[in-house]
Amino acid sequence: MKDKLIYIYPHKASFIANDLLFLEKRYRVITQDLDWGNARKLPLNFIKQLMFLFIHLNTTTSIIINFGGYFSLLPSLFGKLFGVKTYLILNGTDCVSFPRYNYGSLRKTVLKFVIKKSCQMASKLLPVDDSLIFQNHSFDNDVLHKQQGIKAFFPNLKTIIKVIPNGFDTAFWKLEKTVSKNGFITVAIVNNMQTFKVKGIDLILKVAEKNPNECFTIIGLSKMIIDSLGAVPKNIILISYLEKEVLLKEYQKNRFYLQLSVNEGFGCALSEAMLCGCIPIVSNVGALPKVVESSGFVVNKRTSEVLGSVMQQAINLSIEQKLRLSVASSERISTNFDITRREKLILQELKN
């Protein structure tokens, strides 16, 4: 019989679904779907989670928690009290504070305390990149906290930390060399204007207007956000949502991928796009420069002028240079961030 493992998450994102797929090969994985994004539901969620833990904890070998937040407090506490190994995966927003953008869990006093206690009580922290431990932010000059990362806010934290990068399905997200590539694409789930700016969509629109001969596809904006933008230039395509298979085709036919976030823990959509041969143009934050390395371009300052200059360098590349970078981008992810590598590292931790 398989050992039981509890997996806690705030919402079932694609990268969490990927973890569940390989964990279910070895473990009987128990999950609980609760809406942790609604503050009014927190009291009832805590009660439901408490009952869930009481039912399953005494027969569980390990607990994995994806993201730090209100939902990570009770699992970390009971894991420590009952001697169940608890692994807290840190992803990005749980390690930063950007009050100017109303972004980052650590900008909220109570939530910051909850995340601190979760980190202290966990058996081990598993950030997806070492920038989530500590980083110096230089991309946006107006950011209040120049030092970001869990150790920047909790310097006395003693919990063991092991970086385990995200992993991707390199069999699905892949370069199609027979497809002609042209244009810029970005993907971000944007439901409010704060996220609109955090993800750098405002910068992309500004630069797109100045480059009418280039096509820009932006995927993930809610209908409310699209409606609020009104009429946009003809070279800008706004799409709310695409199924995975259709998104694959969009990546494969676009030449460049834009990731201009103020903060990004890793860049999952970026990595999928790179696997499909998109040449990355990214902000100098978090894991992004490390993910890209020499396969693309890094924007050092959050201004449309700097972005426009970098984009022009990319546009001016010869066809041969673009083809080489396209292949290099795909190989960069497939070589270093295949899902099987993450699977191996996670399973090793669970056995220790």
C-alpha positions, 0 to 999 in steps of 0.5 A, a space after each residue: 500500500 502507498 504511503 499517505 501524503 497531504 498536499 496543501 495549496 491555495 488554488 490548483 495552478 498548473 505547476 501544482 497539478 504537475 507536482 501532484 501527477 508525479 507524487 501520485 505515482 509513489 504516494 496516496 496524495 490527499 488534498 483539500 480544495 478551499 477558497 483561501 483568496 476570500 478573506 470572509 471565508 478564512 474562519 470557516 476554512 480554518 475549521 474545515 482545515 482543522 477537521 481535515 488534518 485531524 482525520 488524516 494526520 495520524 496516518 500521514 508520512 509527510 505534508 507538502 505545502 505550496 506557498 506560505 499563507 494563512 493555509 500553511 499555518 495549521 499544517 506547519 503547526 500540527 506537523 511539528 506537534 505530531 512529528 510529521 515532516 512538513 515541506 513548505 514550497 516558497 514561490 514568490 509572493 510569499 517572500 516579498 513586499 511591494 506596497 507601491 503595487 499592493 503586492 506581496 504577502 509580507 506587506 501585510 502585518 498579520 499575514 507576514 506573522 503567519 508566514 514567519 511562523 509557518 517557515 519556523 515550524 516547517 521541517 524544511 523550506 523548498 524555494 523554487 529559486 535562491 532569489 526567494 531567499 535573498 535578492 537585491 531589487 534594482 529594476 524599479 527605482 521607486 520600490 521601497 524595500 530594496 532587499 527582498 526574499 525570506 531571509 531579508 524579512 526574517 534574518 534569524 530564520 533557522 529552518 533548513 532551506 533547499 532550492 528545488 526549481 520548477 519543472 516543465 513538461 518538455 514533451 508537450 511544450 516544444 519547439 516546432 521548427 516548421 512553424 514560421 515565427 513572428 511577433 511578441 507574446 506574454 501570458 499573465 493572469 490579470 484580474 485587477 490594475 495592481 496585477 496589470 502593473 506588477 506583470 508589466 502589461 502597462 509597459 508592453 502597451 506603451 512600447 507596442 504603440 511605438 512599434 506599430 509594425 510589430 504584433 503583440 499578443 497579451 493573454 490572460 487579461 480578465 474581460 473587465 480589464 480588457 473592457 477598461 482599456 477601451 480601444 487599443 492599436 490594431 497591432 495589439 491582440 488581447 485574449 482572456 483565456 486559451 486552452 493549453 493546446 491552443 496556447 501551445 500553438 500561440 507560443 510556437 508561432 511567436 518570436 519573442 516572449 515578454 516577462 516584465 514583472 516587478 517580481 517573479 519567483 520563477 516564471 512558469 509561462 516564460 519557461 513554457 514559451 521558451 520550450 516552444 522557441 520564444 526568445 525571452 525578454 525579461 526584467 532583471 528580477 527574481 529567477 528570470 535572468 538565471 532562467 534566461 541566461 544567454 538565450 535572451 535579453 534582460 531589461 535592467 530598469 522599469 521604463 518604456 524607454 529601456 524596454 524599447 531599446 532592448 526590444 529594438 536590439 532583439 528585432 534587429 537580429 539577423 534571421 540566423 541569430 534569431 533561429 539560434 536563440 530560439 533553439 537555445 531558449 528551448 534547450 535552456 529549459 529542457 536541459 535544466 528544468 525538465 519536470 523529471 528533475 524536479 520529481 527526482 529532487 522532491 522524492 529524494 527530500 521525502 525519503 530523507 
